[in-house]
Amino acid sequence: MSTEISQFEARAYKRLYELYKSTLLNIIHRAKNSVDYKLENQKEMNEMMTFIADEHKWDHCGIESKANSVIIDELEKCLNI
């Protein structure tokens, strides 16, 4: 029984890591694009930084889907994080 639990935890941590990594890479990509291509338009850059700063808007701008947010929340509950 404990090996089943530890296997579940290992898979859950791996999946959680993959989701966190995906979200972080999306944030880095968005921030880099904002700096590289929106320097001349400060309004667009401020808007993108606002999206990055507000977790609730991540689905709207494509950083993290609502489905992934739900999966992350459930995995965190299962792992007591």
C-alpha positions in Angstrom: 0.0 0.0 0.0 2.7 2.5 0.9 4.6 1.8 -2.4 1.4 2.6 -4.3 1.1 5.9 -2.4 4.8 6.7 -3.0 4.4 5.9 -6.7 1.3 8.1 -6.8 3.2 10.9 -5.1 6.1 10.6 -7.5 3.8 10.8 -10.5 1.9 13.7 -9.0 5.1 15.6 -8.2 6.3 15.0 -11.7 3.1 16.2 -13.3 3.0 19.2 -11.0 6.6 20.0 -12.0 5.7 19.8 -15.7 2.8 22.1 -15.2 4.8 24.6 -13.2 7.6 24.5 -15.8 5.2 25.1 -18.6 3.7 28.1 -16.8 7.1 29.5 -16.0 8.3 29.1 -19.6 5.1 30.9 -20.9 5.7 33.8 -18.4 9.4 34.1 -19.5 8.3 34.0 -23.2 5.7 36.7 -22.7 8.0 38.9 -20.7 10.8 38.5 -23.3 8.5 39.3 -26.2 7.2 42.3 -24.3 10.7 43.7 -23.9 11.8 42.8 -27.4 8.8 43.9 -29.4 6.8 46.3 -27.4 9.4 48.8 -26.2 7.9 51.5 -28.5 4.4 50.9 -27.2 4.5 51.3 -23.5 0.7 50.7 -23.2 0.9 47.2 -24.6 3.9 46.4 -22.4 2.1 47.6 -19.3 -0.9 45.5 -20.3 1.2 42.4 -20.7 3.0 42.9 -17.4 -0.4 43.4 -15.8 -1.6 40.0 -17.2 1.6 38.3 -16.0 1.2 39.8 -12.5 -2.5 38.7 -12.2 -2.9 34.9 -12.0 -6.6 35.2 -12.7 -5.9 36.7 -16.1 -3.5 33.9 -17.2 -6.2 32.0 -19.1 -7.2 35.2 -20.9 -3.7 35.8 -22.3 -2.7 32.1 -22.7 -0.1 31.7 -19.9 -2.0 28.9 -18.2 -5.3 27.4 -19.1 -8.2 27.1 -16.6 -7.9 23.3 -16.9 -4.2 23.4 -16.0 -5.0 25.7 -13.0 -7.6 23.2 -11.8 -5.2 20.3 -12.2 -2.5 22.2 -10.3 -4.9 23.0 -7.4 -6.0 19.4 -7.1 -2.5 18.0 -7.2 -1.4 20.5 -4.5 -4.4 19.4 -2.4 -3.5 15.7 -2.8 0.1 16.4 -1.9 -0.7 18.8 0.9 1.4 21.5 -0.5 
